[in-house]
Amino acid sequence: MSATRDEIPDYAERAQRLGALIQAPALPLYDVALFFQIPVSTIDMLRAKGQGPRTFKIGRRLYVRQVDMREWIDRLATAEAAA
């Protein structure tokens, strides 16, 4: 895991784990950041604005279902195309 939430996830770690990330039904927020190569704090900021992916909690951790991650990607792409 990255030292801070603001660091962009390591490319080597992402490449090594990409297959597992794609197959998982739900991902912890850190892995969503790893998948998109963005800091977790960016996802937190988007969530605070109501523009992030839908999440759910198990214990203290936030997770994103793959289906919700894909819907989020579609919303971003649609908004970008409309702009």
Legacy VTK file of the C-alpha trace (Angstrom):
# vtk DataFile Version 3.0
C-alpha trace
ASCII
DATASET POLYDATA
POINTS 83 float
0.000 0.000 0.000
1.159 3.564 -0.656
2.722 5.547 2.174
0.072 8.298 1.977
-3.379 8.649 0.498
-2.166 11.385 -1.874
0.440 9.268 -3.647
-0.398 7.869 -7.045
-0.332 4.076 -6.779
2.859 2.408 -7.931
2.723 1.278 -11.566
4.559 -1.990 -10.860
2.060 -2.858 -8.116
-0.833 -2.040 -10.424
0.553 -4.186 -13.238
1.123 -7.086 -10.878
-2.397 -6.951 -9.408
-4.450 -5.870 -12.443
-5.819 -9.349 -13.196
-7.023 -9.826 -9.634
-8.549 -6.340 -9.595
-10.551 -6.998 -12.743
-11.944 -10.305 -11.443
-12.987 -9.146 -7.967
-16.744 -8.475 -7.511
-15.971 -5.503 -5.250
-12.817 -3.507 -4.593
-11.614 -1.596 -1.554
-11.312 2.123 -2.277
-7.503 1.826 -2.356
-7.742 -0.753 -5.147
-10.102 1.480 -7.135
-7.406 4.166 -6.916
-4.798 1.594 -7.913
-6.921 0.550 -10.901
-7.283 4.145 -12.154
-3.810 5.300 -11.077
-5.157 8.189 -9.009
-4.769 9.050 -5.315
-7.420 7.780 -2.905
-7.886 11.391 -1.801
-9.116 12.233 -5.320
-11.815 9.576 -5.073
-12.716 10.862 -1.587
-13.019 14.403 -2.958
-15.248 13.233 -5.817
-17.401 11.244 -3.405
-17.797 14.316 -1.182
-19.064 16.264 -4.211
-21.453 13.443 -5.155
-19.437 12.656 -8.283
-17.601 9.546 -7.121
-18.507 5.880 -7.373
-21.200 4.400 -5.148
-19.635 2.749 -2.105
-20.601 0.494 0.768
-18.923 -0.307 4.072
-17.732 -3.542 5.571
-16.375 -2.713 8.995
-14.368 0.486 8.561
-13.444 -0.007 4.924
-15.235 1.409 1.919
-15.774 -0.835 -1.097
-16.976 -0.267 -4.651
-18.788 -2.995 -6.565
-17.437 -3.581 -10.076
-20.892 -2.784 -11.455
-20.909 0.577 -9.642
-17.379 1.318 -10.834
-18.430 0.731 -14.443
-21.527 2.923 -13.991
-19.275 5.645 -12.594
-16.976 5.354 -15.623
-20.006 5.587 -17.923
-21.243 8.722 -16.093
-17.820 10.340 -16.457
-17.639 9.478 -20.146
-21.164 10.745 -20.785
-20.467 14.013 -18.948
-17.219 14.464 -20.895
-18.958 13.835 -24.218
-21.693 16.344 -23.357
-19.167 19.065 -22.449
LINES 1 84
83 0 1 2 3 4 5 6 7 8 9 10 11 12 13 14 15 16 17 18 19 20 21 22 23 24 25 26 27 28 29 30 31 32 33 34 35 36 37 38 39 40 41 42 43 44 45 46 47 48 49 50 51 52 53 54 55 56 57 58 59 60 61 62 63 64 65 66 67 68 69 70 71 72 73 74 75 76 77 78 79 80 81 82
